[in-house]
Amino acid sequence: MAKKTAAPANAYGTKLGFGTMRSNHPVRSRYMACALAMIFGIIGANQFYLRNIGRGLLKLLLTVVCIVLDVLFAPPFTLIPVILSLFTGLMYLIQSDESFAKRNHVRTI
């Protein structure tokens, strides 16, 4: 039977006095993520800011594919990432700080 290993000491945060914990998640601003999503969201800047590198690369790949399809065919395929970015920015704007932090694994300012 395999022996269970304990989690590293700092896996869930740093223990402070009186039983409170400080999270090891990075501090990120919800409003900054919203602004990045609305302005540079087409290239995934908000995902890179939130340290979601995989999602940022997928967004960048989606944009490149849509630009290639836009060159090959007449319909404006580049509207797809633009609409997704605006929708993401609006979702960041209407979320509470707690739900933003929980969903994106960050601490808010």
Biopython code that builds the backbone (N, CA, C, O; Angstrom):
import numpy as np
from Bio.PDB.StructureBuilder import StructureBuilder

atoms = [
    (1, "MET", "N", (0.843, -1.163, 0.000)),
    (1, "MET", "CA", (0.000, 0.000, 0.000)),
    (1, "MET", "C", (0.897, 1.237, 0.000)),
    (1, "MET", "O", (1.889, 1.316, 0.724)),
    (2, "ALA", "N", (0.508, 2.203, -0.842)),
    (2, "ALA", "CA", (1.312, 3.419, -0.969)),
    (2, "ALA", "C", (1.105, 4.318, 0.244)),
    (2, "ALA", "O", (0.002, 4.435, 0.779)),
    (3, "LYS", "N", (2.178, 4.936, 0.650)),
    (3, "LYS", "CA", (2.128, 5.830, 1.798)),
    (3, "LYS", "C", (1.718, 7.227, 1.331)),
    (3, "LYS", "O", (2.249, 7.738, 0.345)),
    (4, "LYS", "N", (0.780, 7.834, 2.038)),
    (4, "LYS", "CA", (0.341, 9.185, 1.688)),
    (4, "LYS", "C", (1.432, 10.178, 2.049)),
    (4, "LYS", "O", (2.050, 10.103, 3.111)),
    (5, "THR", "N", (1.645, 11.103, 1.138)),
    (5, "THR", "CA", (2.629, 12.140, 1.415)),
    (5, "THR", "C", (1.892, 13.412, 1.809)),
    (5, "THR", "O", (0.824, 13.723, 1.282)),
    (6, "ALA", "N", (2.471, 14.116, 2.719)),
    (6, "ALA", "CA", (1.868, 15.367, 3.174)),
    (6, "ALA", "C", (2.139, 16.472, 2.164)),
    (6, "ALA", "O", (3.140, 16.446, 1.449)),
    (7, "ALA", "N", (1.242, 17.431, 2.118)),
    (7, "ALA", "CA", (1.424, 18.578, 1.234)),
    (7, "ALA", "C", (2.590, 19.410, 1.740)),
    (7, "ALA", "O", (2.862, 19.429, 2.940)),
    (8, "PRO", "N", (3.281, 20.098, 0.839)),
    (8, "PRO", "CA", (4.364, 20.971, 1.280)),
    (8, "PRO", "C", (3.857, 22.013, 2.269)),
    (8, "PRO", "O", (2.675, 22.356, 2.281)),
    (9, "ALA", "N", (4.755, 22.500, 3.083)),
    (9, "ALA", "CA", (4.367, 23.430, 4.147)),
    (9, "ALA", "C", (3.738, 24.703, 3.597)),
    (9, "ALA", "O", (2.854, 25.277, 4.234)),
    (10, "ASN", "N", (4.177, 25.152, 2.429)),
    (10, "ASN", "CA", (3.650, 26.395, 1.897)),
    (10, "ASN", "C", (2.638, 26.173, 0.777)),
    (10, "ASN", "O", (2.392, 27.095, -0.001)),
    (11, "ALA", "N", (2.046, 24.992, 0.665)),
    (11, "ALA", "CA", (1.119, 24.709, -0.420)),
    (11, "ALA", "C", (-0.177, 25.500, -0.297)),
    (11, "ALA", "O", (-0.769, 25.877, -1.309)),
    (12, "TYR", "N", (-0.614, 25.748, 0.900)),
    (12, "TYR", "CA", (-1.893, 26.425, 1.091)),
    (12, "TYR", "C", (-1.733, 27.822, 1.653)),
    (12, "TYR", "O", (-2.731, 28.446, 2.012)),
    (13, "GLY", "N", (-0.547, 28.325, 1.741)),
    (13, "GLY", "CA", (-0.340, 29.666, 2.254)),
    (13, "GLY", "C", (0.669, 29.660, 3.387)),
    (13, "GLY", "O", (1.207, 28.619, 3.764)),
    (14, "THR", "N", (0.902, 30.809, 3.901)),
    (14, "THR", "CA", (1.840, 30.976, 5.000)),
    (14, "THR", "C", (1.057, 31.155, 6.286)),
    (14, "THR", "O", (0.150, 31.985, 6.349)),
    (15, "LYS", "N", (1.395, 30.389, 7.309)),
    (15, "LYS", "CA", (0.676, 30.475, 8.567)),
    (15, "LYS", "C", (1.123, 31.718, 9.324)),
    (15, "LYS", "O", (2.309, 31.926, 9.583)),
    (16, "LEU", "N", (0.139, 32.529, 9.668)),
    (16, "LEU", "CA", (0.395, 33.722, 10.452)),
    (16, "LEU", "C", (-0.043, 33.455, 11.886)),
    (16, "LEU", "O", (-0.462, 32.343, 12.209)),
    (17, "GLY", "N", (0.048, 34.436, 12.725)),
    (17, "GLY", "CA", (-0.360, 34.259, 14.110)),
    (17, "GLY", "C", (-1.859, 34.040, 14.261)),
    (17, "GLY", "O", (-2.638, 34.497, 13.423)),
    (18, "PHE", "N", (-2.264, 33.360, 15.299)),
    (18, "PHE", "CA", (-3.658, 33.141, 15.684)),
    (18, "PHE", "C", (-4.436, 32.347, 14.639)),
    (18, "PHE", "O", (-5.639, 32.561, 14.483)),
    (19, "GLY", "N", (-3.784, 31.441, 13.924)),
    (19, "GLY", "CA", (-4.474, 30.528, 13.031)),
    (19, "GLY", "C", (-4.891, 31.113, 11.694)),
    (19, "GLY", "O", (-5.604, 30.447, 10.944)),
    (20, "THR", "N", (-4.483, 32.312, 11.367)),
    (20, "THR", "CA", (-4.856, 32.879, 10.075)),
    (20, "THR", "C", (-3.811, 32.494, 9.035)),
    (20, "THR", "O", (-2.651, 32.243, 9.359)),
    (21, "MET", "N", (-4.240, 32.453, 7.799)),
    (21, "MET", "CA", (-3.357, 32.070, 6.707)),
    (21, "MET", "C", (-3.250, 33.208, 5.698)),
    (21, "MET", "O", (-4.220, 33.926, 5.458)),
    (22, "ARG", "N", (-2.084, 33.366, 5.118)),
    (22, "ARG", "CA", (-1.903, 34.307, 4.029)),
    (22, "ARG", "C", (-1.738, 33.486, 2.758)),
    (22, "ARG", "O", (-0.917, 32.571, 2.701)),
    (23, "SER", "N", (-2.515, 33.816, 1.751)),
    (23, "SER", "CA", (-2.506, 33.059, 0.515)),
    (23, "SER", "C", (-1.223, 33.301, -0.268)),
    (23, "SER", "O", (-0.650, 34.390, -0.220)),
    (24, "ASN", "N", (-0.781, 32.284, -0.985)),
    (24, "ASN", "CA", (0.376, 32.412, -1.854)),
    (24, "ASN", "C", (-0.007, 32.821, -3.265)),
    (24, "ASN", "O", (0.863, 32.928, -4.129)),
    (25, "HIS", "N", (-1.295, 33.053, -3.520)),
    (25, "HIS", "CA", (-1.737, 33.466, -4.846)),
    (25, "HIS", "C", (-1.262, 34.887, -5.129)),
    (25, "HIS", "O", (-1.171, 35.700, -4.208)),
    (26, "PRO", "N", (-0.961, 35.198, -6.383)),
    (26, "PRO", "CA", (-0.495, 36.545, -6.711)),
    (26, "PRO", "C", (-1.615, 37.577, -6.568)),
    (26, "PRO", "O", (-2.796, 37.248, -6.682)),
    (27, "VAL", "N", (-1.233, 38.804, -6.323)),
    (27, "VAL", "CA", (-2.201, 39.895, -6.200)),
    (27, "VAL", "C", (-2.469, 40.446, -7.585)),
    (27, "VAL", "O", (-1.540, 40.854, -8.282)),
    (28, "ARG", "N", (-3.731, 40.462, -7.991)),
    (28, "ARG", "CA", (-4.126, 40.979, -9.288)),
    (28, "ARG", "C", (-5.369, 41.848, -9.115)),
    (28, "ARG", "O", (-6.236, 41.559, -8.290)),
    (29, "SER", "N", (-5.442, 42.920, -9.908)),
    (29, "SER", "CA", (-6.563, 43.840, -9.853)),
    (29, "SER", "C", (-7.644, 43.418, -10.843)),
    (29, "SER", "O", (-7.355, 43.123, -12.003)),
    (30, "ARG", "N", (-8.872, 43.391, -10.380)),
    (30, "ARG", "CA", (-10.001, 43.045, -11.239)),
    (30, "ARG", "C", (-10.193, 44.105, -12.316)),
    (30, "ARG", "O", (-10.529, 43.781, -13.455)),
    (31, "TYR", "N", (-9.982, 45.364, -11.962)),
    (31, "TYR", "CA", (-10.175, 46.448, -12.930)),
    (31, "TYR", "C", (-9.079, 46.455, -13.986)),
    (31, "TYR", "O", (-9.343, 46.775, -15.145)),
    (32, "MET", "N", (-7.875, 46.112, -13.610)),
    (32, "MET", "CA", (-6.793, 46.020, -14.585)),
    (32, "MET", "C", (-7.059, 44.873, -15.551)),
    (32, "MET", "O", (-6.842, 45.017, -16.754)),
    (33, "ALA", "N", (-7.525, 43.739, -15.040)),
    (33, "ALA", "CA", (-7.865, 42.615, -15.911)),
    (33, "ALA", "C", (-8.998, 42.984, -16.851)),
    (33, "ALA", "O", (-8.998, 42.578, -18.013)),
    (34, "CYS", "N", (-9.975, 43.760, -16.356)),
    (34, "CYS", "CA", (-11.086, 44.219, -17.192)),
    (34, "CYS", "C", (-10.585, 45.136, -18.298)),
    (34, "CYS", "O", (-10.987, 44.988, -19.452)),
    (35, "ALA", "N", (-9.717, 46.076, -17.962)),
    (35, "ALA", "CA", (-9.188, 47.008, -18.968)),
    (35, "ALA", "C", (-8.350, 46.260, -20.008)),
    (35, "ALA", "O", (-8.450, 46.538, -21.203)),
    (36, "LEU", "N", (-7.533, 45.321, -19.557)),
    (36, "LEU", "CA", (-6.731, 44.552, -20.507)),
    (36, "LEU", "C", (-7.602, 43.698, -21.416)),
    (36, "LEU", "O", (-7.297, 43.534, -22.597)),
    (37, "ALA", "N", (-8.690, 43.150, -20.868)),
    (37, "ALA", "CA", (-9.587, 42.339, -21.684)),
    (37, "ALA", "C", (-10.286, 43.182, -22.741)),
    (37, "ALA", "O", (-10.470, 42.731, -23.871)),
    (38, "MET", "N", (-10.674, 44.389, -22.388)),
    (38, "MET", "CA", (-11.401, 45.220, -23.345)),
    (38, "MET", "C", (-10.474, 45.882, -24.371)),
    (38, "MET", "O", (-10.892, 46.129, -25.503)),
    (39, "ILE", "N", (-9.237, 46.168, -23.997)),
    (39, "ILE", "CA", (-8.339, 46.865, -24.916)),
    (39, "ILE", "C", (-7.466, 45.875, -25.689)),
    (39, "ILE", "O", (-7.412, 45.931, -26.918)),
    (40, "PHE", "N", (-6.787, 44.979, -24.989)),
    (40, "PHE", "CA", (-5.858, 44.047, -25.620)),
    (40, "PHE", "C", (-6.316, 42.594, -25.489)),
    (40, "PHE", "O", (-5.499, 41.678, -25.593)),
    (41, "GLY", "N", (-7.597, 42.377, -25.265)),
    (41, "GLY", "CA", (-8.104, 41.024, -25.080)),
    (41, "GLY", "C", (-8.021, 40.166, -26.311)),
    (41, "GLY", "O", (-8.018, 38.939, -26.213)),
    (42, "ILE", "N", (-7.953, 40.788, -27.478)),
    (42, "ILE", "CA", (-7.889, 40.019, -28.720)),
    (42, "ILE", "C", (-6.612, 39.193, -28.799)),
    (42, "ILE", "O", (-6.579, 38.171, -29.485)),
    (43, "ILE", "N", (-5.560, 39.622, -28.106)),
    (43, "ILE", "CA", (-4.321, 38.840, -28.081)),
    (43, "ILE", "C", (-4.131, 38.115, -26.751)),
    (43, "ILE", "O", (-3.075, 37.528, -26.515)),
    (44, "GLY", "N", (-5.138, 38.149, -25.883)),
    (44, "GLY", "CA", (-5.083, 37.397, -24.631)),
    (44, "GLY", "C", (-4.286, 38.050, -23.528)),
    (44, "GLY", "O", (-3.809, 37.355, -22.632)),
    (45, "ALA", "N", (-4.120, 39.371, -23.558)),
    (45, "ALA", "CA", (-3.299, 40.053, -22.559)),
    (45, "ALA", "C", (-3.853, 39.876, -21.149)),
    (45, "ALA", "O", (-3.087, 39.768, -20.192)),
    (46, "ASN", "N", (-5.175, 39.846, -21.014)),
    (46, "ASN", "CA", (-5.766, 39.668, -19.686)),
    (46, "ASN", "C", (-5.463, 38.291, -19.122)),
    (46, "ASN", "O", (-5.291, 38.150, -17.911)),
    (47, "GLN", "N", (-5.393, 37.282, -19.960)),
    (47, "GLN", "CA", (-5.075, 35.939, -19.480)),
    (47, "GLN", "C", (-3.607, 35.829, -19.063)),
    (47, "GLN", "O", (-3.280, 35.158, -18.084)),
    (48, "PHE", "N", (-2.734, 36.489, -19.810)),
    (48, "PHE", "CA", (-1.327, 36.503, -19.405)),
    (48, "PHE", "C", (-1.147, 37.272, -18.099)),
    (48, "PHE", "O", (-0.319, 36.893, -17.271)),
    (49, "TYR", "N", (-1.909, 38.342, -17.904)),
    (49, "TYR", "CA", (-1.849, 39.120, -16.664)),
    (49, "TYR", "C", (-2.291, 38.273, -15.474)),
    (49, "TYR", "O", (-1.727, 38.378, -14.385)),
    (50, "LEU", "N", (-3.304, 37.433, -15.689)),
    (50, "LEU", "CA", (-3.820, 36.577, -14.619)),
    (50, "LEU", "C", (-3.016, 35.280, -14.475)),
    (50, "LEU", "O", (-3.403, 34.400, -13.706)),
    (51, "ARG", "N", (-1.913, 35.154, -15.198)),
    (51, "ARG", "CA", (-1.016, 33.999, -15.159)),
    (51, "ARG", "C", (-1.669, 32.731, -15.694)),
    (51, "ARG", "O", (-1.293, 31.628, -15.297)),
    (52, "ASN", "N", (-2.654, 32.878, -16.599)),
    (52, "ASN", "CA", (-3.254, 31.746, -17.291)),
    (52, "ASN", "C", (-2.591, 31.656, -18.664)),
    (52, "ASN", "O", (-3.178, 32.053, -19.671)),
    (53, "ILE", "N", (-1.377, 31.136, -18.699)),
    (53, "ILE", "CA", (-0.579, 31.142, -19.913)),
    (53, "ILE", "C", (-1.232, 30.282, -21.001)),
    (53, "ILE", "O", (-1.230, 30.667, -22.171)),
    (54, "GLY", "N", (-1.776, 29.155, -20.640)),
    (54, "GLY", "CA", (-2.428, 28.278, -21.614)),
    (54, "GLY", "C", (-3.616, 28.951, -22.271)),
    (54, "GLY", "O", (-3.770, 28.890, -23.491)),
    (55, "ARG", "N", (-4.462, 29.595, -21.470)),
    (55, "ARG", "CA", (-5.612, 30.312, -22.027)),
    (55, "ARG", "C", (-5.173, 31.486, -22.887)),
    (55, "ARG", "O", (-5.793, 31.773, -23.911)),
    (56, "GLY", "N", (-4.112, 32.164, -22.481)),
    (56, "GLY", "CA", (-3.603, 33.278, -23.279)),
    (56, "GLY", "C", (-3.093, 32.812, -24.631)),
    (56, "GLY", "O", (-3.339, 33.460, -25.648)),
    (57, "LEU", "N", (-2.386, 31.692, -24.645)),
    (57, "LEU", "CA", (-1.897, 31.155, -25.910)),
    (57, "LEU", "C", (-3.038, 30.677, -26.794)),
    (57, "LEU", "O", (-2.988, 30.843, -28.013)),
    (58, "LEU", "N", (-4.069, 30.082, -26.191)),
    (58, "LEU", "CA", (-5.238, 29.673, -26.977)),
    (58, "LEU", "C", (-5.957, 30.874, -27.583)),
    (58, "LEU", "O", (-6.407, 30.817, -28.727)),
    (59, "LYS", "N", (-6.065, 31.948, -26.828)),
    (59, "LYS", "CA", (-6.695, 33.160, -27.349)),
    (59, "LYS", "C", (-5.883, 33.754, -28.487)),
    (59, "LYS", "O", (-6.445, 34.213, -29.481)),
    (60, "LEU", "N", (-4.571, 33.747, -28.346)),
    (60, "LEU", "CA", (-3.689, 34.232, -29.393)),
    (60, "LEU", "C", (-3.801, 33.359, -30.639)),
    (60, "LEU", "O", (-3.830, 33.877, -31.755)),
    (61, "LEU", "N", (-3.863, 32.046, -30.461)),
    (61, "LEU", "CA", (-4.023, 31.124, -31.581)),
    (61, "LEU", "C", (-5.374, 31.329, -32.268)),
    (61, "LEU", "O", (-5.458, 31.297, -33.495)),
    (62, "LEU", "N", (-6.430, 31.539, -31.479)),
    (62, "LEU", "CA", (-7.749, 31.810, -32.049)),
    (62, "LEU", "C", (-7.726, 33.076, -32.897)),
    (62, "LEU", "O", (-8.331, 33.116, -33.969)),
    (63, "THR", "N", (-7.048, 34.089, -32.434)),
    (63, "THR", "CA", (-6.955, 35.334, -33.185)),
    (63, "THR", "C", (-6.200, 35.134, -34.490)),
    (63, "THR", "O", (-6.614, 35.650, -35.528)),
    (64, "VAL", "N", (-5.104, 34.395, -34.451)),
    (64, "VAL", "CA", (-4.332, 34.144, -35.675)),
    (64, "VAL", "C", (-5.157, 33.341, -36.670)),
    (64, "VAL", "O", (-5.151, 33.649, -37.862)),
    (65, "VAL", "N", (-5.865, 32.318, -36.204)),
    (65, "VAL", "CA", (-6.712, 31.516, -37.088)),
    (65, "VAL", "C", (-7.818, 32.375, -37.693)),
    (65, "VAL", "O", (-8.119, 32.252, -38.880)),
    (66, "CYS", "N", (-8.415, 33.229, -36.898)),
    (66, "CYS", "CA", (-9.482, 34.099, -37.413)),
    (66, "CYS", "C", (-8.950, 35.106, -38.428)),
    (66, "CYS", "O", (-9.643, 35.434, -39.391)),
    (67, "ILE", "N", (-7.742, 35.596, -38.228)),
    (67, "ILE", "CA", (-7.154, 36.516, -39.205)),
    (67, "ILE", "C", (-6.863, 35.788, -40.518)),
    (67, "ILE", "O", (-7.091, 36.337, -41.596)),
    (68, "VAL", "N", (-6.359, 34.555, -40.432)),
    (68, "VAL", "CA", (-6.104, 33.771, -41.649)),
    (68, "VAL", "C", (-7.419, 33.488, -42.371)),
    (68, "VAL", "O", (-7.492, 33.618, -43.593)),
    (69, "LEU", "N", (-8.451, 33.105, -41.636)),
    (69, "LEU", "CA", (-9.759, 32.877, -42.257)),
    (69, "LEU", "C", (-10.334, 34.160, -42.844)),
    (69, "LEU", "O", (-11.028, 34.133, -43.860)),
    (70, "ASP", "N", (-10.045, 35.262, -42.205)),
    (70, "ASP", "CA", (-10.513, 36.556, -42.701)),
    (70, "ASP", "C", (-9.845, 36.907, -44.031)),
    (70, "ASP", "O", (-10.478, 37.488, -44.912)),
    (71, "VAL", "N", (-8.570, 36.554, -44.174)),
    (71, "VAL", "CA", (-7.857, 36.820, -45.425)),
    (71, "VAL", "C", (-8.349, 35.891, -46.534)),
    (71, "VAL", "O", (-8.489, 36.307, -47.684)),
    (72, "LEU", "N", (-8.609, 34.626, -46.178)),
    (72, "LEU", "CA", (-9.025, 33.654, -47.184)),
    (72, "LEU", "C", (-10.475, 33.823, -47.629)),
    (72, "LEU", "O", (-10.793, 33.608, -48.798)),
    (73, "PHE", "N", (-11.344, 34.200, -46.715)),
    (73, "PHE", "CA", (-12.770, 34.306, -47.012)),
    (73, "PHE", "C", (-13.237, 35.720, -46.698)),
    (73, "PHE", "O", (-12.524, 36.487, -46.051)),
    (74, "ALA", "N", (-14.425, 36.058, -47.152)),
    (74, "ALA", "CA", (-14.926, 37.420, -47.000)),
    (74, "ALA", "C", (-15.501, 37.741, -45.616)),
    (74, "ALA", "O", (-15.326, 38.872, -45.163)),
    (75, "PRO", "N", (-16.178, 36.818, -44.914)),
    (75, "PRO", "CA", (-16.811, 37.202, -43.640)),
    (75, "PRO", "C", (-15.791, 37.666, -42.602)),
    (75, "PRO", "O", (-14.666, 37.167, -42.565)),
    (76, "PRO", "N", (-16.182, 38.611, -41.771)),
    (76, "PRO", "CA", (-15.245, 39.125, -40.754)),
    (76, "PRO", "C", (-15.118, 38.175, -39.555)),
    (76, "PRO", "O", (-15.808, 38.333, -38.549)),
    (77, "PHE", "N", (-14.241, 37.205, -39.680)),
    (77, "PHE", "CA", (-14.028, 36.239, -38.602)),
    (77, "PHE", "C", (-13.330, 36.871, -37.393)),
    (77, "PHE", "O", (-13.402, 36.332, -36.289)),
    (78, "THR", "N", (-12.664, 37.997, -37.590)),
    (78, "THR", "CA", (-11.960, 38.620, -36.472)),
    (78, "THR", "C", (-12.917, 39.221, -35.450)),
    (78, "THR", "O", (-12.493, 39.609, -34.362)),
    (79, "LEU", "N", (-14.185, 39.301, -35.784)),
    (79, "LEU", "CA", (-15.161, 39.771, -34.800)),
    (79, "LEU", "C", (-15.358, 38.766, -33.666)),
    (79, "LEU", "O", (-15.779, 39.145, -32.573)),
    (80, "ILE", "N", (-15.061, 37.504, -33.908)),
    (80, "ILE", "CA", (-15.242, 36.469, -32.881)),
    (80, "ILE", "C", (-14.363, 36.741, -31.666)),
    (80, "ILE", "O", (-14.888, 36.801, -30.554)),
    (81, "PRO", "N", (-13.031, 36.912, -31.824)),
    (81, "PRO", "CA", (-12.226, 37.203, -30.628)),
    (81, "PRO", "C", (-12.526, 38.566, -30.021)),
    (81, "PRO", "O", (-12.381, 38.746, -28.812)),
    (82, "VAL", "N", (-12.945, 39.536, -30.845)),
    (82, "VAL", "CA", (-13.284, 40.856, -30.311)),
    (82, "VAL", "C", (-14.507, 40.758, -29.408)),
    (82, "VAL", "O", (-14.518, 41.324, -28.314)),
    (83, "ILE", "N", (-15.530, 40.049, -29.854)),
    (83, "ILE", "CA", (-16.754, 39.891, -29.050)),
    (83, "ILE", "C", (-16.452, 39.096, -27.781)),
    (83, "ILE", "O", (-16.954, 39.433, -26.709)),
    (84, "LEU", "N", (-15.641, 38.048, -27.890)),
    (84, "LEU", "CA", (-15.267, 37.271, -26.702)),
    (84, "LEU", "C", (-14.503, 38.122, -25.691)),
    (84, "LEU", "O", (-14.702, 37.984, -24.484)),
    (85, "SER", "N", (-13.636, 38.994, -26.180)),
    (85, "SER", "CA", (-12.856, 39.849, -25.287)),
    (85, "SER", "C", (-13.739, 40.867, -24.581)),
    (85, "SER", "O", (-13.585, 41.098, -23.382)),
    (86, "LEU", "N", (-14.656, 41.471, -25.310)),
    (86, "LEU", "CA", (-15.581, 42.426, -24.684)),
    (86, "LEU", "C", (-16.473, 41.738, -23.656)),
    (86, "LEU", "O", (-16.743, 42.293, -22.590)),
    (87, "PHE", "N", (-16.924, 40.543, -23.975)),
    (87, "PHE", "CA", (-17.750, 39.780, -23.036)),
    (87, "PHE", "C", (-16.962, 39.441, -21.773)),
    (87, "PHE", "O", (-17.487, 39.553, -20.665)),
    (88, "THR", "N", (-15.708, 39.030, -21.936)),
    (88, "THR", "CA", (-14.855, 38.716, -20.783)),
    (88, "THR", "C", (-14.625, 39.948, -19.925)),
    (88, "THR", "O", (-14.681, 39.869, -18.698)),
    (89, "GLY", "N", (-14.365, 41.092, -20.560)),
    (89, "GLY", "CA", (-14.168, 42.334, -19.819)),
    (89, "GLY", "C", (-15.403, 42.736, -19.036)),
    (89, "GLY", "O", (-15.300, 43.182, -17.894)),
    (90, "LEU", "N", (-16.574, 42.580, -19.646)),
    (90, "LEU", "CA", (-17.812, 42.894, -18.930)),
    (90, "LEU", "C", (-18.049, 41.936, -17.771)),
    (90, "LEU", "O", (-18.551, 42.341, -16.723)),
    (91, "MET", "N", (-17.692, 40.668, -17.952)),
    (91, "MET", "CA", (-17.846, 39.705, -16.854)),
    (91, "MET", "C", (-16.929, 40.053, -15.686)),
    (91, "MET", "O", (-17.332, 39.931, -14.530)),
    (92, "TYR", "N", (-15.704, 40.483, -15.971)),
    (92, "TYR", "CA", (-14.805, 40.915, -14.900)),
    (92, "TYR", "C", (-15.374, 42.129, -14.178)),
    (92, "TYR", "O", (-15.227, 42.265, -12.963)),
    (93, "LEU", "N", (-16.024, 43.008, -14.934)),
    (93, "LEU", "CA", (-16.542, 44.243, -14.360)),
    (93, "LEU", "C", (-17.722, 43.996, -13.427)),
    (93, "LEU", "O", (-17.845, 44.668, -12.403)),
    (94, "ILE", "N", (-18.591, 43.047, -13.762)),
    (94, "ILE", "CA", (-19.785, 42.834, -12.946)),
    (94, "ILE", "C", (-19.575, 41.813, -11.833)),
    (94, "ILE", "O", (-20.431, 41.675, -10.959)),
    (95, "GLN", "N", (-18.445, 41.091, -11.848)),
    (95, "GLN", "CA", (-18.174, 40.129, -10.782)),
    (95, "GLN", "C", (-17.784, 40.849, -9.499)),
    (95, "GLN", "O", (-17.266, 41.966, -9.528)),
    (96, "SER", "N", (-18.038, 40.199, -8.389)),
    (96, "SER", "CA", (-17.538, 40.729, -7.131)),
    (96, "SER", "C", (-16.061, 40.369, -6.996)),
    (96, "SER", "O", (-15.553, 39.501, -7.706)),
    (97, "ASP", "N", (-15.385, 41.045, -6.080)),
    (97, "ASP", "CA", (-13.967, 40.765, -5.869)),
    (97, "ASP", "C", (-13.740, 39.325, -5.423)),
    (97, "ASP", "O", (-12.766, 38.691, -5.829)),
    (98, "GLU", "N", (-14.637, 38.812, -4.589)),
    (98, "GLU", "CA", (-14.484, 37.455, -4.068)),
    (98, "GLU", "C", (-14.626, 36.416, -5.179)),
    (98, "GLU", "O", (-13.828, 35.482, -5.260)),
    (99, "SER", "N", (-15.635, 36.575, -6.033)),
    (99, "SER", "CA", (-15.824, 35.594, -7.100)),
    (99, "SER", "C", (-14.718, 35.704, -8.147)),
    (99, "SER", "O", (-14.314, 34.697, -8.728)),
    (100, "PHE", "N", (-14.226, 36.922, -8.394)),
    (100, "PHE", "CA", (-13.098, 37.092, -9.311)),
    (100, "PHE", "C", (-11.861, 36.391, -8.766)),
    (100, "PHE", "O", (-11.160, 35.698, -9.503)),
    (101, "ALA", "N", (-11.594, 36.570, -7.484)),
    (101, "ALA", "CA", (-10.420, 35.956, -6.876)),
    (101, "ALA", "C", (-10.526, 34.433, -6.872)),
    (101, "ALA", "O", (-9.543, 33.740, -7.131)),
    (102, "LYS", "N", (-11.717, 33.915, -6.579)),
    (102, "LYS", "CA", (-11.901, 32.472, -6.520)),
    (102, "LYS", "C", (-11.803, 31.853, -7.904)),
    (102, "LYS", "O", (-11.204, 30.790, -8.065)),
    (103, "ARG", "N", (-12.386, 32.504, -8.905)),
    (103, "ARG", "CA", (-12.401, 31.949, -10.252)),
    (103, "ARG", "C", (-11.019, 31.993, -10.906)),
    (103, "ARG", "O", (-10.665, 31.083, -11.655)),
    (104, "ASN", "N", (-10.242, 33.028, -10.635)),
    (104, "ASN", "CA", (-8.960, 33.199, -11.290)),
    (104, "ASN", "C", (-7.762, 32.855, -10.411)),
    (104, "ASN", "O", (-6.620, 33.040, -10.830)),
    (105, "HIS", "N", (-8.003, 32.362, -9.207)),
    (105, "HIS", "CA", (-6.954, 31.951, -8.271)),
    (105, "HIS", "C", (-5.955, 33.065, -8.005)),
    (105, "HIS", "O", (-4.742, 32.871, -8.094)),
    (106, "VAL", "N", (-6.486, 34.227, -7.677)),
    (106, "VAL", "CA", (-5.659, 35.393, -7.356)),
    (106, "VAL", "C", (-6.176, 36.022, -6.076)),
    (106, "VAL", "O", (-7.261, 35.695, -5.596)),
    (107, "ARG", "N", (-5.379, 36.930, -5.532)),
    (107, "ARG", "CA", (-5.840, 37.777, -4.435)),
    (107, "ARG", "C", (-6.112, 39.140, -5.034)),
    (107, "ARG", "O", (-5.360, 39.605, -5.891)),
    (108, "THR", "N", (-7.176, 39.781, -4.595)),
    (108, "THR", "CA", (-7.494, 41.118, -5.106)),
    (108, "THR", "C", (-6.833, 42.178, -4.262)),
    (108, "THR", "O", (-6.470, 41.941, -3.110)),
    (109, "ILE", "N", (-6.683, 43.340, -4.840)),
    (109, "ILE", "CA", (-6.048, 44.470, -4.151)),
    (109, "ILE", "C", (-7.020, 45.073, -3.170)),
    (109, "ILE", "O", (-6.684, 46.039, -2.484)),
]
sb = StructureBuilder()
sb.init_structure("model")
sb.init_model(0)
sb.init_chain("A")
sb.init_seg("    ")
for serial, (resi, resn, name, xyz) in enumerate(atoms, 1):
    if name == "N":
        sb.init_residue(resn, " ", resi, " ")
    sb.init_atom(name, np.array(xyz, "f"), 0.0, 1.0, " ", f" {name:<3s}", serial, name[0])
structure = sb.get_structure()
